[in-house]
Structures are given as structure tokens and as C-alpha cells.
Amino acid sequence: AFSGDMNGWTFTSGAGDADGLAILNLNAVDANSILSSNGLMEFDVDAGVTLVINVETAPANVSAKVNVDAESVLFNFHAATSLVFGSQAFNTSLLAPLADFSSPSGGTRGSMVVGSLADMAGEIRSFSNSDSTFGGDLSSVSVSAVPLPAPALLLLAGLGALGVVRRRAA
């Protein structure tokens, strides 16, 4: 859950599931309200819980700040193609595999997976209290195989049918 206003937001994990995983999905309206504000983000994450925050769409510029290291928090910008961080500290890990990431000033602490880096005047560092990076546990997350697209299945069926017709004609 989350609560707050443009001056500050608190994200609360609760106990998470049986594996200690808590997931929060931010829709576009909430993501824009929270991430484009200059507000301070704080996290109330239970011990042993990994909090994953899935962001439906990222605002043009992320201005919110996280001044306290949140090692077990991961922001997942799964659909973002561009991610620009402002001059505020953002001390959580980021997952944005499709995004062109830029940080013209300020910086981030934590692990980052992004599509590409651009305009990097800001710094990317490990968390300040150790040499560690993302400290959450995602071992319980299962990734299913990507299904074959429907056109490929139709192509295979068509080729099989042509083979049958050719065999009968011969």
C-alpha cells in the first residue's frame, strides 16, 4: 500500500506472501502523481520482505527522492522506453530493460538494469552503508517460457499441410 501527498509518500509492504515477496502495482495516474512530484519517498518494509513496485507508465521525468537506502525495494519500469531522473537522490534498485536511462544531475544508489545509458552527469553507486547492491530475494519468482506467436504456428501448420498435399500428389 502507499499513502501520502505531493510532499511525501510512504510505501508499506506488510508481510508479503509465503516467500516474503510483496508486489505493488502503480497505475499511470498514481505513478505520475508520485514519481513526478518533488516529494520524499519512504519505505516501511518488514524484515525479510522484498518489495517490487511495478510502474505501469513512467512520467517524462522522475523528480521524487529516496534519501534512505532501500536495498530490498525494486522499481520495475517494465514498459518504459525513456527514463529521466532529476537532481534528487533515488536510492532503490531499478529495472527498466527497454528504457534509455539518463540522469543529467543527482544520482542513484542500487542496482540498475536499463536498455541504454545516456546523458549521465549523475552518479550510479552501490548503497552507502555497504558495497551491496539489490538486497531483495526474487528466487521465488518464476518466469514462464515465451509462447510462440500465433503467426508462427499458422506458418508451421501451413507448411505441414503443403507437405501432406505434396506427398499425396507424388
C-alpha positions in Angstrom: 0.0 0.0 0.0 1.0 3.6 -0.3 -0.2 6.8 1.2 0.8 10.5 1.2 0.7 13.6 -0.9 3.0 15.6 -3.2 5.3 16.3 -0.2 5.9 12.8 0.8 4.9 9.2 0.1 5.1 6.1 2.3 5.2 2.6 0.8 4.2 -0.2 3.2 5.0 -3.8 2.4 3.2 -5.8 5.0 4.4 -9.4 5.5 4.4 -10.3 1.8 3.5 -13.7 0.5 4.8 -17.0 1.8 8.1 -16.4 0.1 8.4 -12.8 1.5 7.5 -11.1 -1.7 5.3 -8.1 -1.7 4.1 -6.6 -5.0 2.6 -3.1 -5.5 1.2 -2.1 -9.0 1.1 1.6 -9.7 -1.3 2.6 -12.4 -0.4 5.5 -14.7 -2.2 8.2 -12.7 -0.6 7.1 -9.4 2.8 6.7 -11.0 2.7 10.2 -12.4 1.4 11.7 -9.2 4.1 10.1 -7.0 7.2 10.0 -9.3 6.9 13.4 -10.9 6.4 15.2 -7.6 9.4 16.5 -5.6 8.2 14.5 -2.7 10.2 12.3 -0.4 9.6 8.5 -0.7 9.9 6.4 2.4 9.5 2.7 2.8 8.1 0.6 5.7 9.2 -2.8 4.6 9.0 -5.7 7.0 12.3 -7.6 7.7 12.9 -10.3 5.1 10.4 -8.9 2.6 11.2 -7.9 -0.9 9.0 -5.1 -2.3 8.6 -4.9 -6.0 6.8 -1.8 -7.3 5.6 -2.3 -10.9 5.1 1.0 -12.7 2.6 0.9 -15.5 4.0 4.0 -17.2 6.8 6.3 -16.2 6.4 10.1 -16.1 8.6 12.0 -18.5 10.9 13.0 -15.6 11.3 11.3 -12.2 11.6 14.0 -9.6 10.8 12.1 -6.4 13.6 11.4 -4.0 14.5 8.5 -1.8 17.1 9.7 0.7 17.3 6.4 2.7 18.8 3.3 1.2 16.0 0.8 0.3 18.0 -2.3 -0.5 15.1 -4.7 -0.7 12.9 -2.4 -2.9 12.9 -2.7 -6.7 11.1 -0.3 -9.0 10.1 -2.2 -12.2 9.5 0.2 -15.1 8.7 -2.8 -17.4 7.2 -0.8 -20.3 9.2 2.5 -20.1 11.2 3.4 -23.2 12.7 6.6 -21.7 13.5 7.2 -18.1 14.9 10.6 -17.0 15.9 11.1 -13.3 16.1 14.6 -11.9 18.6 16.0 -9.4 17.2 14.1 -6.4 18.7 11.0 -4.8 16.9 7.8 -5.8 18.2 5.0 -3.5 16.4 1.9 -4.7 17.2 -0.6 -7.4 15.7 -0.1 -10.9 14.6 -2.5 -13.6 13.8 -0.8 -16.9 15.2 -3.1 -19.7 13.6 -1.2 -22.6 14.4 2.3 -21.4 17.0 4.8 -22.4 18.1 6.0 -19.0 19.5 9.4 -18.3 20.4 11.3 -15.1 21.6 14.8 -16.0 22.3 15.5 -12.3 21.9 13.9 -9.0 22.3 10.2 -8.9 21.1 6.8 -7.9 22.2 4.1 -5.5 21.5 0.5 -6.0 21.4 -2.0 -8.9 20.2 -0.9 -12.4 19.1 -2.9 -15.4 18.3 -0.5 -18.3 18.3 -0.6 -22.1 20.9 2.0 -22.5 22.6 4.9 -20.7 22.5 8.5 -22.0 23.4 11.9 -20.5 25.0 10.5 -17.4 26.2 13.6 -15.4 24.7 11.9 -12.3 26.3 9.0 -10.4 25.3 5.4 -10.1 26.7 3.8 -6.9 26.1 0.9 -4.5 24.2 1.6 -1.4 26.0 3.9 1.1 26.0 1.5 4.1 27.9 -1.3 2.3 29.3 -2.5 -1.0 26.0 -4.2 -1.7 23.5 -3.7 -4.5 19.9 -5.1 -4.6 19.3 -6.9 -1.4 15.9 -8.4 -2.1 15.1 -12.1 -2.8 13.5 -12.8 -6.1 14.2 -16.5 -6.1 10.5 -17.4 -5.7 9.6 -15.5 -8.9 9.0 -17.9 -11.8 9.4 -16.9 -15.4 7.4 -18.8 -17.9 8.5 -19.6 -21.4 7.6 -17.1 -24.0 4.9 -18.6 -26.2 5.3 -18.9 -29.9 3.4 -16.2 -31.7 0.2 -17.2 -33.5 1.5 -16.4 -37.0 4.4 -18.8 -36.5 2.0 -21.6 -35.5 -0.1 -20.8 -38.6 3.0 -20.9 -40.8 4.0 -24.3 -39.3 0.5 -25.7 -39.9 0.5 -24.4 -43.5 3.9 -25.9 -44.2 2.7 -29.2 -42.7 -0.4 -29.1 -44.9 1.7 -28.4 -48.0 3.9 -31.4 -47.1 0.8 -33.6 -46.9 -0.6 -32.4 -50.2 2.7 -32.8 -51.9 3.1 -36.3 -50.6 -0.3 -37.4 -51.8 0.4 -35.9 -55.2 3.6 -37.9 -55.6 
